[in-house]
Amino acid sequence: MGRYDLLRSTRHFGGLVWYLVNARRVNGLIIDMLQKDLWQDAVSLVGLFNKVQPHSETAQEASSQQASGLDLLKIYAKRESQRAGYVEQAYEQTSAEIRLTVMHHHT
């Protein structure tokens, strides 16, 4: 599918997200969010995934590490993603951009 932007601002988006989380098929949506700089949404989506799929490797590792924020994305990329390399690359790019933004605001 890959046209998440068509549903993002509609009432159907929540249902789509719920379906994808239950079917363990959030990979494409996470990548889409990262490409659109919606990294906080991507972190929230992984958090929801971990709550709905508590026995997944991602949820287990996140819980044992008490992970939050971008670390949740990193764990998801390592444990669940069929396109782990792409998600990790997007994660690295996003976290680098966030660090630059934070450093820029503090100077």
Rosetta blueprint (number, residue, H / E / L):
1 M L
2 G L
3 R L
4 Y H
5 D H
6 L H
7 L H
8 R H
9 S L
10 T L
11 R L
12 H L
13 F H
14 G H
15 G H
16 L H
17 V H
18 W H
19 Y H
20 L H
21 V H
22 N H
23 A L
24 R L
25 R L
26 V L
27 N H
28 G H
29 L H
30 I H
31 I H
32 D H
33 M H
34 L H
35 Q H
36 K L
37 D L
38 L L
39 W H
40 Q H
41 D H
42 A H
43 V H
44 S H
45 L H
46 V H
47 G H
48 L H
49 F H
50 N H
51 K H
52 V H
53 Q L
54 P L
55 H L
56 S L
57 E H
58 T H
59 A H
60 Q H
61 E H
62 A H
63 S H
64 S H
65 Q H
66 Q L
67 A L
68 S L
69 G L
70 L H
71 D H
72 L H
73 L H
74 K H
75 I H
76 Y H
77 A H
78 K H
79 R H
80 E L
81 S L
82 Q L
83 R L
84 A H
85 G H
86 Y H
87 V H
88 E H
89 Q H
90 A H
91 Y H
92 E H
93 Q H
94 T H
95 S H
96 A H
97 E H
98 I H
99 R H
100 L H
101 T H
102 V H
103 M H
104 H H
105 H H
106 H L
107 T L
